[in-house]
C-alpha cells in the first residue's frame, strides 16, 4: 500500500541533530492517526520524519489500532538511529537522557 501523506497528525516531536562541525538541524517526527487498512480488518499507523535531508513517509501495520501505533513508534526509533548513523553527530531530544529519544522499543516477540 502506498500512502500520500500522514493524514490527521495526532503527535509531533522535534529533535536536534548536532553535527561534528557544531552545526545543528531540526528533525521533526509526525505521527498520524491509526486507520483501518482498506478492505482489511487490520490497521496501519502513518508517520513522517523530516529534516537532515530526510523526508520519510511510511507506516506500520498491526492487528488493531493499538498494535499499529506501538509498532509505528518502535519503527520511528529504529529509523532515527539509522538517520543518526547516516549523518553522524548526535541526535537528541530536550527531555531525553543519555541519547534517549523518547520512543519505545518493542521487546522481541516470544514464540
N, C-alpha and C positions, 0 to 999 in steps of 0.2 A: 504494500500500500504506500502511496506517495501522498504526503501532506503538503499543503501550500503555505500554511502559517501555523503559529502556535495556538491560534484561536483565543478564547477567553483566558486572559492571564490571571492566575489565582495567587501567584507569588513571584517575587523577584529578589535577587541578591546581587550586590555589586562587590566584586573582588578587585584587588590591585595586583598587577603583575609587575614586579620590580626587576629590572634588567641589571646586569653586572656593571653597566656604564651609568648607573644611578638614575636612569630614566624610568618612568612609571606609566603604565597604561591600564585603564579600567577594563574589566571583563564583566559583562552582565549576563546573568542567568535568568531566563524567563521560564516559568512553569505554567503550562496550560491546564485547563480543567480536564480530568479524565472523561472519556466519552466511550460509548459502545461502538465496537467495530461495525462498519456497515455490513448487514446481512449475517452477523455472527453474534453469539452470546457473550464473547469475551470483550474486554475493554482495552483501550490504549490511552496513554498519558503523553501528550506532546511537550517538548521542551526546546529551548533555543539557547545557544551560547554565542555571545557576540563580543568582539574585541580581540586585540592582539593578533589580528589577521584572521581570526576565526569568525565564521557565521554558520554555525552548525544548527540545522533544524532536523530534529529526529523525534522518536517516541519509543516508549517501552510498552509491552503488552502484558496483560495479566488476566487471570480468571474473573476477577471483579475489579471495581474501580480502586479499592484499597491496594491490591497487589500491583496494579499498573502504576499507581502513584509511588509506592515504595521502590519498585524496580526502576522507575524513571529517576528518582533521587539518587539511588545507588549508582546508576549508569552515569549520571552527571558527575559524580565524584571521580569515577574512572576516567571520563573524558577530560576533566580538568587536570588530572595527573598527566595525561598524555600531552595536553597543551603546555603544561609547565615544562615538560622534558623537551618539547619541540623548540620552545623559545628561550629556555634557560632562565635563570633568575629565580625569584621567589614569588609564588602566588599566595596571597594572604587575604584574610577576611578580618575586619577590625575586631570582631568578637571572638575570633579563633585563637587558640593557644597552641604553640609549637607546630605550626603548619596545618592545623585543623581548619577545614573549610566549612564545617557545619552541615555536611551532607552525610546521611547514614551509609554505612557499608553493610550490605546484606551478608549474613553468615552463609556458608555453603549449605546447600540443601542436603538433608540426610536422606539416604535411600532406604 
